[in-house]
C-alpha cells in the first residue's frame, strides 16, 4: 500500500484469469464489496488499481478476487 494524493492509499494487484469485460465487472464488483475500497480493473494490463479510504489488509482484497474465481499473482 502506498500514499496517493496525500490522503488515500492505493495498491496494484496483478489479476489472472480475466478474458472479457464481464470478468472485469466480476473482479470490480468483488473488490468493491470490501468496505473501504474502490477498484478500477484493466483487462489489457490484467491489473486492479485499488484505492483505500482506511487501512485494509491486502489479503482481504486477494481473498475477494479468489472467491470471484480469479487469481492474484
C-alpha positions, 0 to 999 in steps of 0.5 A: 500500500502506498500514499496517493494524493496525500490522503488515500492509499492505493495498491496494484494487484496483478489479476489472472484469469480475466478474458472479457469485460464481464470478468472485469465487472466480476473482479470490480464488483468483488473488490468493491464489496470490501468496505473501504475500497474502490477498484478500477480493473484493466483487462489489457494490463490484467491489473486492479488499481485499488484505492483505500479510504482506511487501512485494509489488509491486502489479503482481504482484497486477494481473498475477494478476487479468489472467491470471484474465481480469479487469481492474484499473482 
